[in-house]
Amino acid sequence: MMSLPHSTVSHPRYCFQDGNVTIEIDRTQYKIHRHFLVTNSSVFANELSPHITYKMLTGDIDKSAFELILSLFYPKDCFSGHDIQSESDWHKVLVFACRYKMTVIRDMALTKVPTLDPIEKAELAMKYGLKDWLVSAYVDLCMKDLTSHNGWSAEEGKKIGLEGILALADVKRDILDHLEDHLDKAKVLKTVEKKLEALKLI
């Protein structure tokens, strides 16, 4: 049985004649300049050596997130700037930047999503090895757990994982055992750091 040909389309905006690498996502090709990717992403720096002229990104890659990031490198003009308009857009950029270790873009995106849920922050931190984020997220989660009467939902538990739930339980137990020593957030921070280091999560 013959397989169907792999048909692709060139992106109408991000396809430059002098581009030196073609990135394909979900059958859309972007002929762009390697420089922007390798100087802003340690992942792309490792994967796009000078002799590589084509790379397909597979898996659960958000094509629209990639295009939003490209708009940072290639604004429509000097006056209109990039295409990232909403907090939802910045959230997409944040997830993509975490995945591809675009630290400058990641930090910029983080300032644009101030309402990022600590569960989601912990999930990103665990998934992409962001140790500073993990401590910050666990501090917020501990404070929430200590002051809320609601338990964790099944969806929240799935995001943070069994290891995360056990770590939180361990931290919470230590805080409750020494409650007078944890009446301010700075002391909670120290306890979280100590416990996560002991569990080899950071």
N, CA and C atoms as a LAMMPS dump frame, in Angstrom:
ITEM: TIMESTEP
0
ITEM: NUMBER OF ATOMS
606
ITEM: BOX BOUNDS ff ff ff
-5.0000000000000000e+02 5.0000000000000000e+02
-5.0000000000000000e+02 5.0000000000000000e+02
-5.0000000000000000e+02 5.0000000000000000e+02
ITEM: ATOMS id mol type element x y z
1 1 1 N 0.842 -1.194 0
2 1 2 C 0 0 0
3 1 3 C 0.878 1.245 0
4 2 1 N 0.638 2.151 -0.931
5 2 2 C 1.464 3.345 -1.05
6 2 3 C 1.063 4.364 0.013
7 3 1 N 2.076 5.006 0.606
8 3 2 C 1.791 6.045 1.593
9 3 3 C 1.562 7.368 0.885
10 4 1 N 0.74 8.189 1.482
11 4 2 C 0.457 9.492 0.908
12 4 3 C 1.688 10.382 1.021
13 5 1 N 1.927 11.249 0.044
14 5 2 C 3.082 12.144 0.114
15 5 3 C 2.949 13.109 1.287
16 6 1 N 4.077 13.512 1.819
17 6 2 C 4.113 14.432 2.95
18 6 3 C 4.011 15.857 2.407
19 7 1 N 2.814 16.396 2.373
20 7 2 C 2.611 17.73 1.811
21 7 3 C 2.814 18.789 2.885
22 8 1 N 3.461 19.876 2.515
23 8 2 C 3.721 20.964 3.452
24 8 3 C 3.372 22.295 2.799
25 9 1 N 3.233 23.309 3.636
26 9 2 C 3.023 24.669 3.137
27 9 3 C 4.063 25.572 3.785
28 10 1 N 4.477 26.578 3.047
29 10 2 C 5.408 27.566 3.59
30 10 3 C 4.612 28.66 4.291
31 11 1 N 5.055 29.049 5.442
32 11 2 C 4.349 30.104 6.162
33 11 3 C 4.445 31.412 5.37
34 12 1 N 3.339 32.11 5.2
35 12 2 C 3.347 33.308 4.349
36 12 3 C 4.204 34.448 4.879
37 13 1 N 4.449 34.471 6.169
38 13 2 C 5.224 35.582 6.752
39 13 3 C 6.644 35.181 7.121
40 14 1 N 6.785 33.989 7.684
41 14 2 C 8.095 33.573 8.179
42 14 3 C 8.765 32.599 7.216
43 15 1 N 9.016 33.074 6.029
44 15 2 C 9.712 32.272 5.018
45 15 3 C 10.568 33.235 4.202
46 16 1 N 11.845 33.318 4.557
47 16 2 C 12.734 34.325 3.985
48 16 3 C 13.699 33.696 2.978
49 17 1 N 13.91 34.389 1.887
50 17 2 C 14.798 33.866 0.843
51 17 3 C 16.2 33.614 1.373
52 18 1 N 16.661 34.473 2.259
53 18 2 C 18.014 34.304 2.789
54 18 3 C 18.035 33.519 4.101
55 19 1 N 16.904 32.913 4.463
56 19 2 C 16.882 32.069 5.658
57 19 3 C 17.812 30.88 5.483
58 20 1 N 18.431 30.428 6.573
59 20 2 C 19.406 29.34 6.448
60 20 3 C 19.022 28.072 7.21
61 21 1 N 17.798 28.043 7.761
62 21 2 C 17.304 26.808 8.366
63 21 3 C 15.782 26.781 8.228
64 22 1 N 15.263 25.599 7.915
65 22 2 C 13.815 25.423 7.792
66 22 3 C 13.314 24.598 8.968
67 23 1 N 12.384 25.164 9.715
68 23 2 C 11.743 24.471 10.83
69 23 3 C 10.344 24.07 10.384
70 24 1 N 9.989 22.812 10.592
71 24 2 C 8.652 22.348 10.227
72 24 3 C 7.875 21.932 11.471
73 25 1 N 6.662 22.46 11.589
74 25 2 C 5.753 22.085 12.671
75 25 3 C 4.386 21.828 12.057
76 26 1 N 3.89 20.638 12.248
77 26 2 C 2.543 20.298 11.786
78 26 3 C 2.339 20.685 10.315
79 27 1 N 3.286 20.277 9.473
80 27 2 C 3.234 20.466 8.013
81 27 3 C 3.357 21.919 7.555
82 28 1 N 3.693 22.814 8.458
83 28 2 C 3.984 24.195 8.072
84 28 3 C 5.482 24.422 8.208
85 29 1 N 6.087 25.01 7.171
86 29 2 C 7.527 25.233 7.177
87 29 3 C 7.845 26.716 7.351
88 30 1 N 8.877 26.966 8.151
89 30 2 C 9.348 28.32 8.429
90 30 3 C 10.822 28.385 8.023
91 31 1 N 11.127 29.155 6.997
92 31 2 C 12.522 29.306 6.572
93 31 3 C 13.052 30.588 7.199
94 32 1 N 13.817 30.422 8.243
95 32 2 C 14.224 31.561 9.058
96 32 3 C 15.743 31.568 9.24
97 33 1 N 16.207 32.431 10.13
98 33 2 C 17.646 32.582 10.343
99 33 3 C 18.06 31.866 11.631
100 34 1 N 18.969 30.935 11.488
101 34 2 C 19.433 30.104 12.597
102 34 3 C 19.882 30.955 13.792
103 35 1 N 20.488 32.082 13.5
104 35 2 C 21.058 32.944 14.54
105 35 3 C 20.079 33.204 15.687
106 36 1 N 18.828 33.527 15.353
107 36 2 C 17.856 33.881 16.389
108 36 3 C 17.56 32.705 17.319
109 37 1 N 17.515 31.509 16.759
110 37 2 C 17.198 30.33 17.569
111 37 3 C 18.373 29.909 18.444
112 38 1 N 19.559 29.85 17.858
113 38 2 C 20.704 29.326 18.612
114 38 3 C 21.221 30.308 19.658
115 39 1 N 20.986 31.608 19.45
116 39 2 C 21.446 32.577 20.447
117 39 3 C 20.44 32.778 21.575
118 40 1 N 19.224 32.301 21.385
119 40 2 C 18.193 32.483 22.402
120 40 3 C 17.727 31.188 23.048
121 41 1 N 18.222 30.049 22.571
122 41 2 C 17.777 28.757 23.096
123 41 3 C 18.949 27.792 23.175
124 42 1 N 19.251 27.319 24.383
125 42 2 C 20.336 26.347 24.517
126 42 3 C 19.97 25.022 23.865
127 43 1 N 18.673 24.711 23.788
128 43 2 C 18.238 23.482 23.118
129 43 3 C 18.519 23.577 21.625
130 44 1 N 18.086 24.669 21.007
131 44 2 C 18.339 24.836 19.576
132 44 3 C 19.835 24.979 19.293
133 45 1 N 20.576 25.575 20.212
134 45 2 C 22.021 25.708 20.019
135 45 3 C 22.675 24.333 19.889
136 46 1 N 22.157 23.346 20.632
137 46 2 C 22.692 21.985 20.555
138 46 3 C 22.194 21.229 19.331
139 47 1 N 20.961 21.535 18.907
140 47 2 C 20.338 20.751 17.838
141 47 3 C 20.564 21.317 16.436
142 48 1 N 20.871 22.601 16.337
143 48 2 C 20.996 23.225 15.013
144 48 3 C 22.438 23.631 14.738
145 49 1 N 23.277 22.641 14.497
146 49 2 C 24.656 22.938 14.12
147 49 3 C 24.668 23.578 12.736
148 50 1 N 25.749 24.25 12.351
149 50 2 C 25.778 25.001 11.09
150 50 3 C 25.414 24.198 9.845
151 51 1 N 25.669 22.884 9.842
152 51 2 C 25.376 22.094 8.641
153 51 3 C 23.917 21.64 8.571
154 52 1 N 23.145 21.847 9.645
155 52 2 C 21.726 21.469 9.659
156 52 3 C 20.913 22.557 8.963
157 53 1 N 20.155 22.178 7.947
158 53 2 C 19.325 23.162 7.236
159 53 3 C 17.83 22.877 7.38
160 54 1 N 17.489 21.758 8.032
161 54 2 C 16.072 21.406 8.191
162 54 3 C 15.882 20.664 9.504
163 55 1 N 14.803 21.01 10.214
164 55 2 C 14.466 20.275 11.438
165 55 3 C 12.956 20.278 11.616
166 56 1 N 12.406 19.096 11.894
167 56 2 C 10.979 18.972 12.18
168 56 3 C 10.793 18.894 13.696
169 57 1 N 9.916 19.737 14.218
170 57 2 C 9.576 19.686 15.635
171 57 3 C 8.323 18.839 15.788
172 58 1 N 8.425 17.769 16.525
173 58 2 C 7.309 16.831 16.671
174 58 3 C 6.794 16.842 18.102
175 59 1 N 5.764 16.071 18.34
176 59 2 C 5.176 16.002 19.67
177 59 3 C 4.128 17.08 19.857
178 60 1 N 3.913 17.447 21.102
179 60 2 C 2.846 18.404 21.416
180 60 3 C 3.338 19.848 21.311
181 61 1 N 3.981 20.165 20.207
182 61 2 C 4.476 21.522 19.983
183 61 3 C 3.32 22.423 19.57
184 62 1 N 3.211 23.576 20.219
185 62 2 C 2.169 24.544 19.89
186 62 3 C 2.687 25.45 18.776
187 63 1 N 2.179 25.244 17.579
188 63 2 C 2.629 26.021 16.422
189 63 3 C 2.395 27.512 16.622
190 64 1 N 1.267 27.866 17.206
191 64 2 C 0.963 29.285 17.402
192 64 3 C 1.948 29.925 18.381
193 65 1 N 2.428 29.158 19.366
194 65 2 C 3.423 29.679 20.308
195 65 3 C 4.732 29.973 19.589
196 66 1 N 5.132 29.074 18.694
197 66 2 C 6.354 29.283 17.922
198 66 3 C 6.234 30.545 17.075
199 67 1 N 5.08 30.749 16.473
200 67 2 C 4.874 31.934 15.635
201 67 3 C 4.892 33.215 16.466
202 68 1 N 4.361 33.155 17.683
203 68 2 C 4.414 34.323 18.561
204 68 3 C 5.858 34.667 18.915
205 69 1 N 6.667 33.645 19.166
206 69 2 C 8.076 33.883 19.468
207 69 3 C 8.799 34.435 18.246
208 70 1 N 8.47 33.919 17.067
209 70 2 C 9.08 34.461 15.85
210 70 3 C 8.735 35.934 15.673
211 71 1 N 7.563 36.342 16.139
212 71 2 C 7.185 37.753 16.002
213 71 3 C 8.061 38.657 16.866
214 72 1 N 8.712 38.082 17.901
215 72 2 C 9.688 38.851 18.673
216 72 3 C 10.946 39.093 17.852
217 73 1 N 11.328 38.085 17.062
218 73 2 C 12.52 38.204 16.226
219 73 3 C 12.252 38.992 14.951
220 74 1 N 11.034 38.852 14.439
221 74 2 C 10.656 39.483 13.169
222 74 3 C 9.365 40.299 13.354
223 75 1 N 9.434 41.457 14.004
224 75 2 C 8.219 42.277 14.147
225 75 3 C 7.729 42.734 12.781
226 76 1 N 6.43 42.961 12.686
227 76 2 C 5.857 43.375 11.396
228 76 3 C 6.524 44.636 10.877
229 77 1 N 6.759 45.579 11.769
230 77 2 C 7.527 46.774 11.417
231 77 3 C 8.053 47.38 12.712
232 78 1 N 8.802 48.431 12.601
233 78 2 C 9.448 49.015 13.776
234 78 3 C 8.457 49.644 14.75
235 79 1 N 7.245 49.857 14.31
236 79 2 C 6.284 50.591 15.121
237 79 3 C 5.231 49.691 15.761
238 80 1 N 4.843 48.637 15.069
239 80 2 C 3.77 47.791 15.6
240 80 3 C 4.281 46.736 16.569
241 81 1 N 5.567 46.369 16.484
242 81 2 C 6.135 45.399 17.407
243 81 3 C 5.658 43.977 17.164
244 82 1 N 5.75 43.157 18.208
245 82 2 C 5.422 41.735 18.094
246 82 3 C 3.911 41.506 18.104
247 83 1 N 3.53 40.236 17.945
248 83 2 C 2.11 39.863 17.85
249 83 3 C 1.509 39.414 19.185
250 84 1 N 2.285 39.446 20.247
251 84 2 C 1.823 38.918 21.531
252 84 3 C 0.964 39.976 22.214
253 85 1 N -0.324 39.717 22.284
254 85 2 C -1.257 40.739 22.755
255 85 3 C -1.892 40.431 24.106
256 86 1 N -2.197 39.185 24.367
257 86 2 C -2.975 38.833 25.558
258 86 3 C -2.147 38.015 26.545
259 87 1 N -2.677 37.86 27.751
260 87 2 C -2.017 37.012 28.736
261 87 3 C -1.986 35.566 28.261
262 88 1 N -3.011 35.168 27.531
263 88 2 C -3.048 33.819 26.965
264 88 3 C -1.904 33.621 25.972
265 89 1 N -1.64 34.645 25.15
266 89 2 C -0.512 34.579 24.214
267 89 3 C 0.804 34.44 24.976
268 90 1 N 0.962 35.246 26.015
269 90 2 C 2.201 35.197 26.788
270 90 3 C 2.364 33.845 27.486
271 91 1 N 1.256 33.249 27.868
272 91 2 C 1.322 31.925 28.495
273 91 3 C 1.859 30.894 27.505
274 92 1 N 1.399 30.956 26.263
275 92 2 C 1.912 30.053 25.225
276 92 3 C 3.412 30.253 25.036
277 93 1 N 3.816 31.523 24.988
278 93 2 C 5.239 31.848 24.83
279 93 3 C 6.037 31.3 26.013
280 94 1 N 5.493 31.443 27.216
281 94 2 C 6.171 30.96 28.421
282 94 3 C 6.424 29.461 28.359
283 95 1 N 5.414 28.694 28.001
284 95 2 C 5.551 27.236 27.944
285 95 3 C 6.583 26.836 26.892
286 96 1 N 6.519 27.455 25.701
287 96 2 C 7.47 27.131 24.639
288 96 3 C 8.885 27.516 25.069
289 97 1 N 9.028 28.695 25.676
290 97 2 C 10.349 29.162 26.101
291 97 3 C 10.934 28.261 27.185
292 98 1 N 10.089 27.747 28.074
293 98 2 C 10.566 26.797 29.086
294 98 3 C 11.069 25.521 28.416
295 99 1 N 10.306 25.033 27.471
296 99 2 C 10.648 23.772 26.809
297 99 3 C 11.975 23.87 26.061
298 100 1 N 12.204 25.015 25.413
299 100 2 C 13.412 25.176 24.597
300 100 3 C 14.483 26.027 25.275
301 101 1 N 14.318 26.234 26.585
302 101 2 C 15.324 26.913 27.402
303 101 3 C 15.718 28.268 26.824
304 102 1 N 14.703 29.035 26.461
305 102 2 C 14.9 30.41 26.019
306 102 3 C 14.785 31.301 27.257
307 103 1 N 15.855 31.424 28.003
308 103 2 C 15.769 32.008 29.336
309 103 3 C 15.339 33.471 29.331
310 104 1 N 15.86 34.257 28.401
311 104 2 C 15.502 35.68 28.359
312 104 3 C 14.019 35.84 28.039
313 105 1 N 13.558 35.104 27.028
314 105 2 C 12.148 35.173 26.641
315 105 3 C 11.269 34.597 27.745
316 106 1 N 11.733 33.524 28.38
317 106 2 C 10.979 32.922 29.486
318 106 3 C 10.768 33.923 30.616
319 107 1 N 11.847 34.612 31.004
320 107 2 C 11.742 35.566 32.108
321 107 3 C 10.858 36.752 31.735
322 108 1 N 10.936 37.174 30.482
323 108 2 C 10.077 38.262 30.027
324 108 3 C 8.616 37.83 30.055
325 109 1 N 8.348 36.612 29.586
326 109 2 C 6.971 36.112 29.557
327 109 3 C 6.412 35.968 30.965
328 110 1 N 7.258 35.564 31.899
329 110 2 C 6.796 35.361 33.272
330 110 3 C 6.267 36.657 33.879
331 111 1 N 6.876 37.786 33.516
332 111 2 C 6.399 39.073 34.042
333 111 3 C 5.052 39.458 33.449
334 112 1 N 4.688 38.81 32.344
335 112 2 C 3.43 39.145 31.672
336 112 3 C 2.279 38.235 32.098
337 113 1 N 2.59 37.228 32.898
338 113 2 C 1.53 36.326 33.379
339 113 3 C 1.559 36.292 34.912
340 114 1 N 1.244 37.418 35.544
341 114 2 C 1.333 37.491 37.007
342 114 3 C 0.36 36.571 37.725
343 115 1 N -0.671 36.126 37.025
344 115 2 C -1.667 35.256 37.66
345 115 3 C -1.36 33.774 37.454
346 116 1 N -0.13 33.456 37.05
347 116 2 C 0.235 32.056 36.827
348 116 3 C 0 31.25 38.104
349 117 1 N -0.808 30.219 37.986
350 117 2 C -1.174 29.392 39.13
351 117 3 C 0.051 28.65 39.659
352 118 1 N 0.241 28.58 40.992
353 118 2 C 1.417 27.89 41.53
354 118 3 C 1.477 26.414 41.155
355 119 1 N 0.316 25.786 40.96
356 119 2 C 0.306 24.392 40.509
357 119 3 C 0.95 24.294 39.134
358 120 1 N 0.554 25.201 38.242
359 120 2 C 1.107 25.178 36.891
360 120 3 C 2.584 25.544 36.905
361 121 1 N 2.951 26.482 37.767
362 121 2 C 4.356 26.862 37.883
363 121 3 C 5.188 25.679 38.372
364 122 1 N 4.654 24.938 39.341
365 122 2 C 5.353 23.751 39.842
366 122 3 C 5.468 22.692 38.755
367 123 1 N 4.401 22.537 37.965
368 123 2 C 4.41 21.556 36.879
369 123 3 C 5.493 21.898 35.859
370 124 1 N 5.573 23.166 35.453
371 124 2 C 6.601 23.597 34.506
372 124 3 C 7.993 23.423 35.105
373 125 1 N 8.131 23.766 36.38
374 125 2 C 9.431 23.663 37.04
375 125 3 C 9.915 22.222 37.093
376 126 1 N 9.015 21.286 37.425
377 126 2 C 9.381 19.872 37.482
378 126 3 C 9.715 19.341 36.094
379 127 1 N 8.921 19.745 35.115
380 127 2 C 9.067 19.212 33.763
381 127 3 C 10.349 19.678 33.096
382 128 1 N 10.733 20.951 33.366
383 128 2 C 11.87 21.523 32.651
384 128 3 C 13.05 21.86 33.561
385 129 1 N 13.041 21.35 34.791
386 129 2 C 14.194 21.501 35.673
387 129 3 C 14.487 22.917 36.123
388 130 1 N 13.451 23.7 36.41
389 130 2 C 13.625 25.089 36.84
390 130 3 C 13.611 25.135 38.373
391 131 1 N 14.785 24.992 38.971
392 131 2 C 14.872 24.809 40.422
393 131 3 C 14.362 26.022 41.198
394 132 1 N 14.713 27.229 40.76
395 132 2 C 14.254 28.428 41.471
396 132 3 C 12.733 28.525 41.45
397 133 1 N 12.16 28.192 40.308
398 133 2 C 10.7 28.209 40.183
399 133 3 C 10.072 27.187 41.119
400 134 1 N 10.709 26.033 41.251
401 134 2 C 10.131 24.961 42.062
402 134 3 C 10.011 25.4 43.516
403 135 1 N 11.062 26.029 44.026
404 135 2 C 11.024 26.516 45.405
405 135 3 C 9.915 27.549 45.569
406 136 1 N 9.873 28.521 44.665
407 136 2 C 8.855 29.575 44.721
408 136 3 C 7.445 28.993 44.662
409 137 1 N 7.24 28.045 43.748
410 137 2 C 5.915 27.437 43.591
411 137 3 C 5.517 26.656 44.838
412 138 1 N 6.461 25.919 45.427
413 138 2 C 6.142 25.114 46.604
414 138 3 C 5.854 25.984 47.823
415 139 1 N 6.525 27.13 47.913
416 139 2 C 6.209 28.061 49.001
417 139 3 C 4.76 28.513 48.879
418 140 1 N 4.365 28.916 47.672
419 140 2 C 2.984 29.362 47.452
420 140 3 C 1.987 28.231 47.711
421 141 1 N 2.343 27.027 47.284
422 141 2 C 1.447 25.884 47.488
423 141 3 C 1.306 25.543 48.971
424 142 1 N 2.409 25.651 49.704
425 142 2 C 2.348 25.376 51.141
426 142 3 C 1.476 26.404 51.848
427 143 1 N 1.669 27.672 51.493
428 143 2 C 0.862 28.726 52.108
429 143 3 C -0.616 28.513 51.793
430 144 1 N -0.89 28.129 50.542
431 144 2 C -2.273 27.88 50.139
432 144 3 C -2.85 26.687 50.898
433 145 1 N -2.054 25.631 51.014
434 145 2 C -2.523 24.411 51.671
435 145 3 C -2.794 24.645 53.157
436 146 1 N -1.988 25.513 53.761
437 146 2 C -2.135 25.776 55.191
438 146 3 C -3.318 26.691 55.5
439 147 1 N -3.705 27.504 54.529
440 147 2 C -4.756 28.502 54.777
441 147 3 C -6.081 28.158 54.114
442 148 1 N -6.102 27.106 53.308
443 148 2 C -7.329 26.754 52.594
444 148 3 C -7.977 25.524 53.212
445 149 1 N -9.296 25.498 53.175
446 149 2 C -10.032 24.334 53.678
447 149 3 C -10.282 23.308 52.568
448 150 1 N -9.947 23.682 51.348
449 150 2 C -10.176 22.783 50.211
450 150 3 C -8.947 21.929 49.96
451 151 1 N -9.143 20.668 49.706
452 151 2 C -8.035 19.786 49.368
453 151 3 C -7.638 19.939 47.906
454 152 1 N -6.682 19.122 47.471
455 152 2 C -6.248 19.159 46.081
456 152 3 C -7.254 18.432 45.204
457 153 1 N -7.531 19.007 44.054
458 153 2 C -8.413 18.337 43.1
459 153 3 C -7.63 17.248 42.383
460 154 1 N -8.344 16.338 41.723
461 154 2 C -7.684 15.26 40.979
462 154 3 C -6.808 15.838 39.876
463 155 1 N -7.288 16.901 39.218
464 155 2 C -6.527 17.518 38.13
465 155 3 C -5.253 18.165 38.66
466 156 1 N -5.344 18.829 39.81
467 156 2 C -4.156 19.443 40.413
468 156 3 C -3.154 18.372 40.821
469 157 1 N -3.662 17.282 41.394
470 157 2 C -2.784 16.191 41.785
471 157 3 C -2.067 15.58 40.602
472 158 1 N -2.764 15.474 39.483
473 158 2 C -2.165 14.925 38.271
474 158 3 C -1.048 15.825 37.767
475 159 1 N -1.268 17.14 37.844
476 159 2 C -0.262 18.086 37.354
477 159 3 C 1.003 18.052 38.197
478 160 1 N 0.832 17.999 39.501
479 160 2 C 1.996 18.078 40.375
480 160 3 C 2.665 16.726 40.573
481 161 1 N 1.925 15.632 40.342
482 161 2 C 2.499 14.299 40.409
483 161 3 C 2.618 13.767 41.833
484 162 1 N 2.765 12.453 41.936
485 162 2 C 2.858 11.805 43.249
486 162 3 C 4.063 12.317 44.032
487 163 1 N 5.188 12.474 43.344
488 163 2 C 6.398 12.947 44.018
489 163 3 C 6.181 14.337 44.605
490 164 1 N 5.492 15.181 43.843
491 164 2 C 5.215 16.523 44.321
492 164 3 C 4.268 16.535 45.502
493 165 1 N 3.235 15.702 45.445
494 165 2 C 2.268 15.62 46.545
495 165 3 C 2.953 15.146 47.826
496 166 1 N 3.819 14.136 47.706
497 166 2 C 4.53 13.621 48.875
498 166 3 C 5.476 14.671 49.447
499 167 1 N 6.127 15.424 48.548
500 167 2 C 7.031 16.482 49.005
501 167 3 C 6.263 17.56 49.759
502 168 1 N 5.112 17.945 49.226
503 168 2 C 4.283 18.952 49.89
504 168 3 C 3.808 18.471 51.256
505 169 1 N 3.414 17.211 51.328
506 169 2 C 2.952 16.646 52.601
507 169 3 C 4.072 16.667 53.636
508 170 1 N 5.292 16.357 53.188
509 170 2 C 6.443 16.342 54.084
510 170 3 C 6.74 17.747 54.602
511 171 1 N 6.701 18.727 53.687
512 171 2 C 6.953 20.117 54.081
513 171 3 C 5.874 20.603 55.042
514 172 1 N 4.621 20.313 54.706
515 172 2 C 3.5 20.754 55.546
516 172 3 C 3.608 20.168 56.953
517 173 1 N 3.985 18.893 57.04
518 173 2 C 4.121 18.244 58.346
519 173 3 C 5.207 18.935 59.182
520 174 1 N 6.314 19.276 58.534
521 174 2 C 7.408 19.935 59.241
522 174 3 C 6.984 21.321 59.731
523 175 1 N 6.237 22.039 58.883
524 175 2 C 5.765 23.375 59.265
525 175 3 C 4.804 23.293 60.445
526 176 1 N 3.877 22.349 60.394
527 176 2 C 2.892 22.213 61.47
528 176 3 C 3.54 21.773 62.783
529 177 1 N 4.615 20.991 62.679
530 177 2 C 5.324 20.551 63.883
531 177 3 C 6.064 21.709 64.555
532 178 1 N 6.382 22.732 63.766
533 178 2 C 7.108 23.901 64.293
534 178 3 C 6.388 25.171 63.848
535 179 1 N 5.104 25.226 64.152
536 179 2 C 4.254 26.286 63.606
537 179 3 C 4.714 27.679 64.015
538 180 1 N 5.169 27.831 65.261
539 180 2 C 5.581 29.156 65.723
540 180 3 C 6.787 29.68 64.955
541 181 1 N 7.56 28.768 64.388
542 181 2 C 8.739 29.176 63.618
543 181 3 C 8.4 29.494 62.169
544 182 1 N 7.138 29.333 61.783
545 182 2 C 6.76 29.511 60.376
546 182 3 C 5.602 30.5 60.22
547 183 1 N 5.678 31.578 60.998
548 183 2 C 4.611 32.563 60.928
549 183 3 C 4.837 33.604 59.842
550 184 1 N 5.953 33.524 59.161
551 184 2 C 6.155 34.417 58.017
552 184 3 C 6.677 33.612 56.831
553 185 1 N 6.495 34.174 55.646
554 185 2 C 6.785 33.452 54.404
555 185 3 C 8.271 33.143 54.246
556 186 1 N 9.141 34.008 54.782
557 186 2 C 10.583 33.792 54.645
558 186 3 C 11.008 32.494 55.326
559 187 1 N 10.399 32.19 56.463
560 187 2 C 10.739 30.953 57.173
561 187 3 C 10.184 29.732 56.449
562 188 1 N 9.018 29.908 55.847
563 188 2 C 8.466 28.823 55.027
564 188 3 C 9.401 28.54 53.856
565 189 1 N 9.937 29.609 53.249
566 189 2 C 10.865 29.469 52.122
567 189 3 C 12.074 28.622 52.509
568 190 1 N 12.654 28.892 53.677
569 190 2 C 13.828 28.135 54.112
570 190 3 C 13.492 26.66 54.325
571 191 1 N 12.332 26.401 54.898
572 191 2 C 11.915 25.011 55.117
573 191 3 C 11.701 24.291 53.797
574 192 1 N 11.058 24.965 52.847
575 192 2 C 10.819 24.366 51.532
576 192 3 C 12.14 24.04 50.856
577 193 1 N 13.079 24.984 50.861
578 193 2 C 14.386 24.746 50.233
579 193 3 C 15.083 23.543 50.866
580 194 1 N 15.054 23.47 52.196
581 194 2 C 15.71 22.375 52.907
582 194 3 C 15.093 21.031 52.549
583 195 1 N 13.76 20.977 52.511
584 195 2 C 13.075 19.72 52.22
585 195 3 C 13.282 19.287 50.772
586 196 1 N 13.198 20.233 49.838
587 196 2 C 13.368 19.882 48.427
588 196 3 C 14.789 19.42 48.142
589 197 1 N 15.758 20.012 48.834
590 197 2 C 17.144 19.555 48.689
591 197 3 C 17.3 18.138 49.237
592 198 1 N 16.665 17.873 50.385
593 198 2 C 16.747 16.533 50.983
594 198 3 C 16.109 15.484 50.084
595 199 1 N 15.048 15.876 49.381
596 199 2 C 14.356 14.956 48.47
597 199 3 C 15.002 14.927 47.086
598 200 1 N 16.088 15.713 46.932
599 200 2 C 16.833 15.795 45.667
600 200 3 C 15.955 16.265 44.506
601 201 1 N 15.038 17.18 44.833
602 201 2 C 14.206 17.784 43.793
603 201 3 C 14.831 19.068 43.276
604 202 1 N 15.792 19.619 44.034
605 202 2 C 16.544 20.783 43.563
606 202 3 C 18.024 20.561 43.845
